[in-house]
Amino acid sequence: MGSMVTLRLGRLEVDWGKNAFFRNHSGLFDKADLADAEYYYADDEVVRLPAYVRKLSRVIPRLELLGFSLDGCRTAYAEALRRVQNYYPKVNIDFDAFRQALCAIDLNRIRNDEYDGDFDLSVFAKYVLSDPKFKRVAHALSGGMTHDDSTFFDNLDPYLVLRLLSENPANLERDLVWGVHDVITGGWVENDEVFEPLADQSKFLVVTEGSSDSNILKTALPLVAPDVADFFSFVDMKDNYPFAGTGNLVNFCKGLAAISAQNKIVVILDNDTAGQEALQGLQNLKLPRSMRTVSLPYLEAFSRFPTLGPSGEAVEDVNGRAVSIECFLDLAFGPCGPRAIRWTGFNPRRQTYQGELIAKERYAVAFFKNVNTANYDLSKLRFLWGHILQACAAEAIP
């Protein structure tokens, strides 16, 4: 019979393989996710054996960076429909209907003891597409599931299915289990060869306006978004950082556009006057699809912030004119005295001043010194990384 390897949510198998022929799902897990999980065998036998296990809620950020955001799923579904040969009957369920129907099913109804070899349709078709709740939403199935329908849905990418199942809050705390024990003990693969590090083509290179910005993001990432820390790499240069300043960063992006670079790159610009001007210029370029530009997000705390300038002291909204990455640090750690933005040079093209957080370097020094203490507030850095992740997931389909 051979050895089986499965990827399942609860008892629902969303992917399976046999012997040496299976898809490696290491990209959904961490090597530390190895734990005992239930394996379901014939005759109601249930055995706890080693597997890779992670809550679906913690898998979703990884799925999105692998290309399966909701927009990515829509694209993948459309591509699957396009690949259906003309001689097959037309699939009459559009993406939105499939999404709503998949979200409606109750995974608690899945029972392995009902599986049998005489059933003509796939397990997915039998227990998901034939579910009464699914069929109430997907009206095109009300007349019954055909073998051709089953073949189409059974061949959808399992990551698309997982991402849509996560739209049901009841599924988020279910365990996603990659059961590899049988193929290891069966001798089809070595134990130390099963888990593979994330492929380089799935990673994003983070490029910022300065080395300090890059180091802050790199240090904060495993603290605020540990489930996806391995998806990002950073330019590792202490001296002579090649992209220092907005101008150098823009020229770098122009060069990448000229050569149609294929590596995944995320360029992060300050949300200040210079950064907004650079962002507008880059948006006019035909950048490679693998590259995205991100401006630091709007900060509510800086919508009314003390400023110093030619007209003296004021309280102003400095978003879009003076927000640098240091503004996302815990400003309780840093120089004593009042915090303020100082207006510097005037930009005639945008008809506004460029601003800068006073003594911002000292806030950065305090960050590296205190970030691992219990009372350092990481909320704004968590918000910032969430903004970056959303931008990276938006077009992750290659």
TORKOL-4160 file (C-alpha; in steps of 0.2 Angstrom, whole numbers, padded with zeros to 4 digits, m for minus):
398
<pt num="1" X="0000" Y="0000" Z="0000"/>
<pt num="2" X="0015" Y="0012" Z="0003"/>
<pt num="3" X="0016" Y="0027" Z="0015"/>
<pt num="4" X="0005" Y="0042" Z="0015"/>
<pt num="5" X="0009" Y="0060" Z="0019"/>
<pt num="6" X="m0006" Y="0072" Z="0022"/>
<pt num="7" X="m0009" Y="0090" Z="0025"/>
<pt num="8" X="m0025" Y="0092" Z="0035"/>
<pt num="9" X="m0036" Y="0104" Z="0045"/>
<pt num="10" X="m0045" Y="0095" Z="0058"/>
<pt num="11" X="m0049" Y="0079" Z="0049"/>
<pt num="12" X="m0051" Y="0087" Z="0032"/>
<pt num="13" X="m0036" Y="0082" Z="0021"/>
<pt num="14" X="m0032" Y="0097" Z="0009"/>
<pt num="15" X="m0017" Y="0088" Z="0001"/>
<pt num="16" X="m0009" Y="0071" Z="0001"/>
<pt num="17" X="0005" Y="0061" Z="m0006"/>
<pt num="18" X="0012" Y="0044" Z="m0006"/>
<pt num="19" X="0029" Y="0037" Z="m0004"/>
<pt num="20" X="0042" Y="0049" Z="m0011"/>
<pt num="21" X="0029" Y="0059" Z="m0021"/>
<pt num="22" X="0022" Y="0073" Z="m0011"/>
<pt num="23" X="0022" Y="0092" Z="m0010"/>
<pt num="24" X="0034" Y="0098" Z="0003"/>
<pt num="25" X="0024" Y="0110" Z="0015"/>
<pt num="26" X="0039" Y="0116" Z="0025"/>
<pt num="27" X="0035" Y="0134" Z="0020"/>
<pt num="28" X="0019" Y="0134" Z="0031"/>
<pt num="29" X="0028" Y="0129" Z="0047"/>
<pt num="30" X="0044" Y="0132" Z="0058"/>
<pt num="31" X="0056" Y="0118" Z="0062"/>
<pt num="32" X="0051" Y="0120" Z="0080"/>
<pt num="33" X="0033" Y="0116" Z="0076"/>
<pt num="34" X="0037" Y="0097" Z="0077"/>
<pt num="35" X="0025" Y="0089" Z="0090"/>
<pt num="36" X="0014" Y="0074" Z="0092"/>
<pt num="37" X="m0003" Y="0074" Z="0083"/>
<pt num="38" X="m0017" Y="0062" Z="0079"/>
<pt num="39" X="m0015" Y="0051" Z="0064"/>
<pt num="40" X="m0031" Y="0042" Z="0058"/>
<pt num="41" X="m0030" Y="0025" Z="0050"/>
<pt num="42" X="m0042" Y="0012" Z="0045"/>
<pt num="43" X="m0054" Y="0003" Z="0057"/>
<pt num="44" X="m0055" Y="0019" Z="0068"/>
<pt num="45" X="m0037" Y="0017" Z="0073"/>
<pt num="46" X="m0030" Y="0034" Z="0080"/>
<pt num="47" X="m0012" Y="0035" Z="0085"/>
<pt num="48" X="m0002" Y="0050" Z="0091"/>
<pt num="49" X="0014" Y="0052" Z="0081"/>
<pt num="50" X="0026" Y="0066" Z="0077"/>
<pt num="51" X="0020" Y="0079" Z="0064"/>
<pt num="52" X="0022" Y="0097" Z="0060"/>
<pt num="53" X="0008" Y="0106" Z="0069"/>
<pt num="54" X="0003" Y="0125" Z="0069"/>
<pt num="55" X="m0014" Y="0134" Z="0072"/>
<pt num="56" X="m0022" Y="0140" Z="0056"/>
<pt num="57" X="m0022" Y="0158" Z="0063"/>
<pt num="58" X="m0003" Y="0157" Z="0063"/>
<pt num="59" X="m0002" Y="0150" Z="0046"/>
<pt num="60" X="m0012" Y="0163" Z="0037"/>
<pt num="61" X="0002" Y="0177" Z="0037"/>
<pt num="62" X="0013" Y="0164" Z="0029"/>
<pt num="63" X="0000" Y="0159" Z="0016"/>
<pt num="64" X="m0002" Y="0178" Z="0012"/>
<pt num="65" X="0016" Y="0181" Z="0009"/>
<pt num="66" X="0017" Y="0165" Z="m0002"/>
<pt num="67" X="0004" Y="0173" Z="m0013"/>
<pt num="68" X="m0013" Y="0168" Z="m0006"/>
<pt num="69" X="m0020" Y="0184" Z="0001"/>
<pt num="70" X="m0038" Y="0185" Z="m0004"/>
<pt num="71" X="m0033" Y="0194" Z="m0020"/>
<pt num="72" X="m0020" Y="0181" Z="m0023"/>
<pt num="73" X="m0033" Y="0167" Z="m0021"/>
<pt num="74" X="m0045" Y="0176" Z="m0033"/>
<pt num="75" X="m0031" Y="0176" Z="m0046"/>
<pt num="76" X="m0026" Y="0158" Z="m0043"/>
<pt num="77" X="m0045" Y="0153" Z="m0045"/>
<pt num="78" X="m0047" Y="0162" Z="m0061"/>
<pt num="79" X="m0031" Y="0154" Z="m0068"/>
<pt num="80" X="m0037" Y="0137" Z="m0063"/>
<pt num="81" X="m0053" Y="0141" Z="m0072"/>
<pt num="82" X="m0043" Y="0147" Z="m0087"/>
<pt num="83" X="m0034" Y="0130" Z="m0088"/>
<pt num="84" X="m0049" Y="0119" Z="m0089"/>
<pt num="85" X="m0049" Y="0111" Z="m0106"/>
<pt num="86" X="m0063" Y="0116" Z="m0118"/>
<pt num="87" X="m0070" Y="0098" Z="m0119"/>
<pt num="88" X="m0074" Y="0098" Z="m0100"/>
<pt num="89" X="m0091" Y="0105" Z="m0094"/>
<pt num="90" X="m0090" Y="0123" Z="m0088"/>
<pt num="91" X="m0088" Y="0126" Z="m0070"/>
<pt num="92" X="m0102" Y="0137" Z="m0064"/>
<pt num="93" X="m0096" Y="0142" Z="m0047"/>
<pt num="94" X="m0087" Y="0159" Z="m0047"/>
<pt num="95" X="m0074" Y="0163" Z="m0034"/>
<pt num="96" X="m0085" Y="0173" Z="m0022"/>
<pt num="97" X="m0098" Y="0159" Z="m0022"/>
<pt num="98" X="m0085" Y="0146" Z="m0019"/>
<pt num="99" X="m0077" Y="0157" Z="m0005"/>
<pt num="100" X="m0094" Y="0160" Z="0004"/>
<pt num="101" X="m0099" Y="0142" Z="0002"/>
<pt num="102" X="m0082" Y="0135" Z="0009"/>
<pt num="103" X="m0083" Y="0147" Z="0023"/>
<pt num="104" X="m0100" Y="0140" Z="0028"/>
<pt num="105" X="m0096" Y="0121" Z="0030"/>
<pt num="106" X="m0094" Y="0113" Z="0047"/>
<pt num="107" X="m0077" Y="0104" Z="0048"/>
<pt num="108" X="m0083" Y="0094" Z="0063"/>
<pt num="109" X="m0094" Y="0084" Z="0051"/>
<pt num="110" X="m0078" Y="0076" Z="0043"/>
<pt num="111" X="m0076" Y="0058" Z="0048"/>
<pt num="112" X="m0063" Y="0047" Z="0041"/>
<pt num="113" X="m0072" Y="0031" Z="0046"/>
<pt num="114" X="m0084" Y="0036" Z="0031"/>
<pt num="115" X="m0071" Y="0035" Z="0018"/>
<pt num="116" X="m0072" Y="0020" Z="0006"/>
<pt num="117" X="m0065" Y="0015" Z="m0010"/>
<pt num="118" X="m0081" Y="0013" Z="m0019"/>
<pt num="119" X="m0086" Y="0032" Z="m0019"/>
<pt num="120" X="m0083" Y="0039" Z="m0036"/>
<pt num="121" X="m0079" Y="0057" Z="m0031"/>
<pt num="122" X="m0064" Y="0064" Z="m0021"/>
<pt num="123" X="m0063" Y="0065" Z="m0002"/>
<pt num="124" X="m0064" Y="0084" Z="m0004"/>
<pt num="125" X="m0079" Y="0083" Z="m0015"/>
<pt num="126" X="m0088" Y="0070" Z="m0004"/>
<pt num="127" X="m0086" Y="0080" Z="0013"/>
<pt num="128" X="m0085" Y="0098" Z="0007"/>
<pt num="129" X="m0093" Y="0101" Z="m0009"/>
<pt num="130" X="m0107" Y="0089" Z="m0005"/>
<pt num="131" X="m0110" Y="0098" Z="0012"/>
<pt num="132" X="m0128" Y="0104" Z="0014"/>
<pt num="133" X="m0122" Y="0121" Z="0020"/>
<pt num="134" X="m0110" Y="0122" Z="0005"/>
<pt num="135" X="m0123" Y="0118" Z="m0007"/>
<pt num="136" X="m0136" Y="0131" Z="0000"/>
<pt num="137" X="m0123" Y="0144" Z="m0004"/>
<pt num="138" X="m0116" Y="0137" Z="m0020"/>
<pt num="139" X="m0133" Y="0136" Z="m0029"/>
<pt num="140" X="m0124" Y="0129" Z="m0045"/>
<pt num="141" X="m0121" Y="0113" Z="m0035"/>
<pt num="142" X="m0140" Y="0110" Z="m0030"/>
<pt num="143" X="m0142" Y="0098" Z="m0044"/>
<pt num="144" X="m0128" Y="0087" Z="m0038"/>
<pt num="145" X="m0109" Y="0085" Z="m0040"/>
<pt num="146" X="m0102" Y="0078" Z="m0056"/>
<pt num="147" X="m0086" Y="0069" Z="m0057"/>
<pt num="148" X="m0079" Y="0083" Z="m0068"/>
<pt num="149" X="m0084" Y="0096" Z="m0055"/>
<pt num="150" X="m0075" Y="0085" Z="m0042"/>
<pt num="151" X="m0059" Y="0085" Z="m0053"/>
<pt num="152" X="m0058" Y="0104" Z="m0054"/>
<pt num="153" X="m0061" Y="0107" Z="m0036"/>
<pt num="154" X="m0050" Y="0093" Z="m0030"/>
<pt num="155" X="m0035" Y="0100" Z="m0040"/>
<pt num="156" X="m0036" Y="0118" Z="m0033"/>
<pt num="157" X="m0021" Y="0123" Z="m0024"/>
<pt num="158" X="m0023" Y="0117" Z="m0006"/>
<pt num="159" X="m0016" Y="0134" Z="0000"/>
<pt num="160" X="m0031" Y="0143" Z="m0009"/>
<pt num="161" X="m0043" Y="0131" Z="0001"/>
<pt num="162" X="m0034" Y="0134" Z="0017"/>
<pt num="163" X="m0034" Y="0153" Z="0015"/>
<pt num="164" X="m0053" Y="0153" Z="0011"/>
<pt num="165" X="m0057" Y="0141" Z="0026"/>
<pt num="166" X="m0048" Y="0154" Z="0037"/>
<pt num="167" X="m0062" Y="0166" Z="0033"/>
<pt num="168" X="m0073" Y="0156" Z="0045"/>
<pt num="169" X="m0067" Y="0161" Z="0063"/>
<pt num="170" X="m0072" Y="0144" Z="0070"/>
<pt num="171" X="m0057" Y="0137" Z="0060"/>
<pt num="172" X="m0043" Y="0149" Z="0065"/>
<pt num="173" X="m0039" Y="0139" Z="0081"/>
<pt num="174" X="m0039" Y="0122" Z="0072"/>
<pt num="175" X="m0023" Y="0113" Z="0070"/>
<pt num="176" X="m0015" Y="0112" Z="0053"/>
<pt num="177" X="m0006" Y="0096" Z="0053"/>
<pt num="178" X="0007" Y="0090" Z="0041"/>
<pt num="179" X="0009" Y="0071" Z="0044"/>
<pt num="180" X="0026" Y="0065" Z="0038"/>
<pt num="181" X="0029" Y="0052" Z="0051"/>
<pt num="182" X="0024" Y="0037" Z="0039"/>
<pt num="183" X="0035" Y="0042" Z="0024"/>
<pt num="184" X="0050" Y="0044" Z="0036"/>
<pt num="185" X="0048" Y="0027" Z="0045"/>
<pt num="186" X="0044" Y="0020" Z="0028"/>
<pt num="187" X="0061" Y="0025" Z="0022"/>
<pt num="188" X="0055" Y="0036" Z="0008"/>
<pt num="189" X="0064" Y="0051" Z="0015"/>
<pt num="190" X="0077" Y="0055" Z="0029"/>
<pt num="191" X="0071" Y="0063" Z="0045"/>
<pt num="192" X="0083" Y="0078" Z="0043"/>
<pt num="193" X="0078" Y="0080" Z="0025"/>
<pt num="194" X="0060" Y="0083" Z="0027"/>
<pt num="195" X="0060" Y="0101" Z="0033"/>
<pt num="196" X="0067" Y="0113" Z="0021"/>
<pt num="197" X="0071" Y="0131" Z="0024"/>
<pt num="198" X="0061" Y="0144" Z="0016"/>
<pt num="199" X="0066" Y="0146" Z="m0003"/>
<pt num="200" X="0076" Y="0161" Z="m0007"/>
<pt num="201" X="0063" Y="0166" Z="m0021"/>
<pt num="202" X="0049" Y="0167" Z="m0007"/>
<pt num="203" X="0059" Y="0180" Z="0003"/>
<pt num="204" X="0059" Y="0199" Z="0002"/>
<pt num="205" X="0074" Y="0210" Z="0003"/>
<pt num="206" X="0070" Y="0225" Z="0013"/>
<pt num="207" X="0078" Y="0241" Z="0007"/>
<pt num="208" X="0076" Y="0257" Z="0017"/>
<pt num="209" X="0083" Y="0275" Z="0017"/>
<pt num="210" X="0097" Y="0271" Z="0029"/>
<pt num="211" X="0105" Y="0257" Z="0039"/>
<pt num="212" X="0098" Y="0263" Z="0055"/>
<pt num="213" X="0080" Y="0261" Z="0048"/>
<pt num="214" X="0085" Y="0244" Z="0042"/>
<pt num="215" X="0092" Y="0238" Z="0058"/>
<pt num="216" X="0077" Y="0244" Z="0068"/>
<pt num="217" X="0065" Y="0234" Z="0057"/>
<pt num="218" X="0076" Y="0219" Z="0057"/>
<pt num="219" X="0077" Y="0219" Z="0076"/>
<pt num="220" X="0058" Y="0222" Z="0079"/>
<pt num="221" X="0053" Y="0209" Z="0066"/>
<pt num="222" X="0055" Y="0193" Z="0077"/>
<pt num="223" X="0047" Y="0202" Z="0092"/>
<pt num="224" X="0031" Y="0209" Z="0083"/>
<pt num="225" X="0029" Y="0196" Z="0069"/>
<pt num="226" X="0038" Y="0180" Z="0073"/>
<pt num="227" X="0028" Y="0169" Z="0062"/>
<pt num="228" X="0035" Y="0177" Z="0046"/>
<pt num="229" X="0052" Y="0183" Z="0052"/>
<pt num="230" X="0061" Y="0171" Z="0040"/>
<pt num="231" X="0052" Y="0179" Z="0025"/>
<pt num="232" X="0063" Y="0195" Z="0026"/>
<pt num="233" X="0081" Y="0198" Z="0023"/>
<pt num="234" X="0091" Y="0214" Z="0025"/>
<pt num="235" X="0106" Y="0223" Z="0018"/>
<pt num="236" X="0119" Y="0218" Z="0030"/>
<pt num="237" X="0131" Y="0233" Z="0029"/>
<pt num="238" X="0137" Y="0243" Z="0044"/>
<pt num="239" X="0147" Y="0256" Z="0034"/>
<pt num="240" X="0144" Y="0264" Z="0017"/>
<pt num="241" X="0126" Y="0259" Z="0017"/>
<pt num="242" X="0123" Y="0259" Z="m0002"/>
<pt num="243" X="0105" Y="0267" Z="m0002"/>
<pt num="244" X="0107" Y="0281" Z="0011"/>
<pt num="245" X="0096" Y="0295" Z="0007"/>
<pt num="246" X="0080" Y="0297" Z="m0003"/>
<pt num="247" X="0090" Y="0301" Z="m0019"/>
<pt num="248" X="0101" Y="0285" Z="m0019"/>
<pt num="249" X="0086" Y="0275" Z="m0015"/>
<pt num="250" X="0076" Y="0282" Z="m0030"/>
<pt num="251" X="0091" Y="0279" Z="m0042"/>
<pt num="252" X="0092" Y="0261" Z="m0035"/>
<pt num="253" X="0074" Y="0258" Z="m0040"/>
<pt num="254" X="0076" Y="0265" Z="m0057"/>
<pt num="255" X="0091" Y="0254" Z="m0060"/>
<pt num="256" X="0080" Y="0239" Z="m0055"/>
<pt num="257" X="0066" Y="0244" Z="m0066"/>
<pt num="258" X="0078" Y="0246" Z="m0081"/>
<pt num="259" X="0084" Y="0228" Z="m0079"/>
<pt num="260" X="0067" Y="0221" Z="m0074"/>
<pt num="261" X="0074" Y="0213" Z="m0058"/>
<pt num="262" X="0065" Y="0197" Z="m0053"/>
<pt num="263" X="0070" Y="0196" Z="m0034"/>
<pt num="264" X="0056" Y="0201" Z="m0022"/>
<pt num="265" X="0061" Y="0218" Z="m0015"/>
<pt num="266" X="0051" Y="0230" Z="m0003"/>
<pt num="267" X="0057" Y="0248" Z="m0003"/>
<pt num="268" X="0052" Y="0257" Z="0012"/>
<pt num="269" X="0051" Y="0276" Z="0012"/>
<pt num="270" X="0048" Y="0289" Z="0026"/>
<pt num="271" X="0031" Y="0297" Z="0027"/>
<pt num="272" X="0039" Y="0314" Z="0026"/>
<pt num="273" X="0040" Y="0327" Z="0012"/>
<pt num="274" X="0055" Y="0319" Z="0004"/>
<pt num="275" X="0048" Y="0302" Z="0005"/>
<pt num="276" X="0031" Y="0307" Z="m0002"/>
<pt num="277" X="0040" Y="0315" Z="m0017"/>
<pt num="278" X="0050" Y="0300" Z="m0020"/>
<pt num="279" X="0035" Y="0288" Z="m0019"/>
<pt num="280" X="0026" Y="0299" Z="m0032"/>
<pt num="281" X="0041" Y="0298" Z="m0043"/>
<pt num="282" X="0042" Y="0279" Z="m0041"/>
<pt num="283" X="0024" Y="0276" Z="m0044"/>
<pt num="284" X="0027" Y="0284" Z="m0062"/>
<pt num="285" X="0040" Y="0271" Z="m0066"/>
<pt num="286" X="0036" Y="0254" Z="m0073"/>
<pt num="287" X="0043" Y="0244" Z="m0058"/>
<pt num="288" X="0045" Y="0225" Z="m0059"/>
<pt num="289" X="0030" Y="0216" Z="m0052"/>
<pt num="290" X="0041" Y="0208" Z="m0039"/>
<pt num="291" X="0045" Y="0225" Z="m0032"/>
<pt num="292" X="0034" Y="0235" Z="m0021"/>
<pt num="293" X="0036" Y="0252" Z="m0013"/>
<pt num="294" X="0029" Y="0256" Z="0004"/>
<pt num="295" X="0027" Y="0273" Z="0013"/>
<pt num="296" X="0027" Y="0272" Z="0032"/>
<pt num="297" X="0009" Y="0273" Z="0037"/>
<pt num="298" X="m0001" Y="0287" Z="0045"/>
<pt num="299" X="0001" Y="0288" Z="0064"/>
<pt num="300" X="m0013" Y="0295" Z="0074"/>
<pt num="301" X="m0001" Y="0300" Z="0087"/>
<pt num="302" X="0007" Y="0312" Z="0075"/>
<pt num="303" X="m0009" Y="0320" Z="0069"/>
<pt num="304" X="m0007" Y="0333" Z="0083"/>
<pt num="305" X="0012" Y="0334" Z="0088"/>
<pt num="306" X="0023" Y="0349" Z="0094"/>
<pt num="307" X="0033" Y="0357" Z="0081"/>
<pt num="308" X="0047" Y="0370" Z="0080"/>
<pt num="309" X="0050" Y="0381" Z="0065"/>
<pt num="310" X="0051" Y="0398" Z="0057"/>
<pt num="311" X="0034" Y="0403" Z="0065"/>
<pt num="312" X="0039" Y="0397" Z="0082"/>
<pt num="313" X="0030" Y="0383" Z="0092"/>
<pt num="314" X="0014" Y="0375" Z="0086"/>
<pt num="315" X="0004" Y="0359" Z="0086"/>
<pt num="316" X="0002" Y="0351" Z="0069"/>
<pt num="317" X="m0002" Y="0336" Z="0059"/>
<pt num="318" X="0015" Y="0330" Z="0053"/>
<pt num="319" X="0010" Y="0314" Z="0044"/>
<pt num="320" X="0016" Y="0315" Z="0026"/>
<pt num="321" X="0029" Y="0329" Z="0031"/>
<pt num="322" X="0040" Y="0323" Z="0045"/>
<pt num="323" X="0036" Y="0304" Z="0050"/>
<pt num="324" X="0052" Y="0294" Z="0050"/>
<pt num="325" X="0054" Y="0276" Z="0057"/>
<pt num="326" X="0060" Y="0283" Z="0074"/>
<pt num="327" X="0042" Y="0290" Z="0076"/>
<pt num="328" X="0037" Y="0272" Z="0078"/>
<pt num="329" X="0048" Y="0269" Z="0093"/>
<pt num="330" X="0043" Y="0271" Z="0111"/>
<pt num="331" X="0047" Y="0289" Z="0113"/>
<pt num="332" X="0047" Y="0287" Z="0132"/>
<pt num="333" X="0064" Y="0280" Z="0130"/>
<pt num="334" X="0076" Y="0293" Z="0124"/>
<pt num="335" X="0082" Y="0311" Z="0128"/>
<pt num="336" X="0074" Y="0320" Z="0142"/>
<pt num="337" X="0063" Y="0335" Z="0139"/>
<pt num="338" X="0049" Y="0339" Z="0127"/>
<pt num="339" X="0047" Y="0329" Z="0111"/>
<pt num="340" X="0045" Y="0339" Z="0095"/>
<pt num="341" X="0047" Y="0340" Z="0076"/>
<pt num="342" X="0059" Y="0353" Z="0069"/>
<pt num="343" X="0055" Y="0360" Z="0052"/>
<pt num="344" X="0070" Y="0361" Z="0041"/>
<pt num="345" X="0071" Y="0364" Z="0022"/>
<pt num="346" X="0057" Y="0370" Z="0011"/>
<pt num="347" X="0052" Y="0359" Z="m0004"/>
<pt num="348" X="0046" Y="0371" Z="m0017"/>
<pt num="349" X="0039" Y="0357" Z="m0028"/>
<pt num="350" X="0027" Y="0351" Z="m0014"/>
<pt num="351" X="0026" Y="0368" Z="m0006"/>
<pt num="352" X="0029" Y="0362" Z="0011"/>
<pt num="353" X="0043" Y="0360" Z="0024"/>
<pt num="354" X="0052" Y="0344" Z="0027"/>
<pt num="355" X="0052" Y="0340" Z="0046"/>
<pt num="356" X="0062" Y="0329" Z="0057"/>
<pt num="357" X="0060" Y="0322" Z="0075"/>
<pt num="358" X="0072" Y="0331" Z="0086"/>
<pt num="359" X="0087" Y="0320" Z="0092"/>
<pt num="360" X="0080" Y="0305" Z="0083"/>
<pt num="361" X="0096" Y="0296" Z="0084"/>
<pt num="362" X="0095" Y="0296" Z="0103"/>
<pt num="363" X="0078" Y="0287" Z="0102"/>
<pt num="364" X="0086" Y="0274" Z="0090"/>
<pt num="365" X="0100" Y="0271" Z="0103"/>
<pt num="366" X="0087" Y="0269" Z="0117"/>
<pt num="367" X="0078" Y="0257" Z="0106"/>
<pt num="368" X="0092" Y="0245" Z="0104"/>
<pt num="369" X="0097" Y="0246" Z="0122"/>
<pt num="370" X="0079" Y="0243" Z="0129"/>
<pt num="371" X="0069" Y="0234" Z="0116"/>
<pt num="372" X="0070" Y="0218" Z="0125"/>
<pt num="373" X="0064" Y="0225" Z="0142"/>
<pt num="374" X="0046" Y="0221" Z="0147"/>
<pt num="375" X="0040" Y="0240" Z="0148"/>
<pt num="376" X="0046" Y="0245" Z="0131"/>
<pt num="377" X="0031" Y="0248" Z="0120"/>
<pt num="378" X="0031" Y="0239" Z="0103"/>
<pt num="379" X="0013" Y="0243" Z="0098"/>
<pt num="380" X="0018" Y="0256" Z="0084"/>
<pt num="381" X="0032" Y="0244" Z="0077"/>
<pt num="382" X="0019" Y="0230" Z="0077"/>
<pt num="383" X="0007" Y="0242" Z="0067"/>
<pt num="384" X="0021" Y="0247" Z="0055"/>
<pt num="385" X="0026" Y="0228" Z="0052"/>
<pt num="386" X="0008" Y="0224" Z="0049"/>
<pt num="387" X="0007" Y="0238" Z="0036"/>
<pt num="388" X="0023" Y="0231" Z="0027"/>
<pt num="389" X="0016" Y="0213" Z="0028"/>
<pt num="390" X="0000" Y="0219" Z="0020"/>
<pt num="391" X="0009" Y="0228" Z="0006"/>
<pt num="392" X="0020" Y="0212" Z="0003"/>
<pt num="393" X="0005" Y="0201" Z="0002"/>
<pt num="394" X="m0005" Y="0212" Z="m0010"/>
<pt num="395" X="0004" Y="0205" Z="m0025"/>
<pt num="396" X="0014" Y="0190" Z="m0019"/>
<pt num="397" X="0008" Y="0179" Z="m0034"/>
<pt num="398" X="0023" Y="0178" Z="m0045"/>
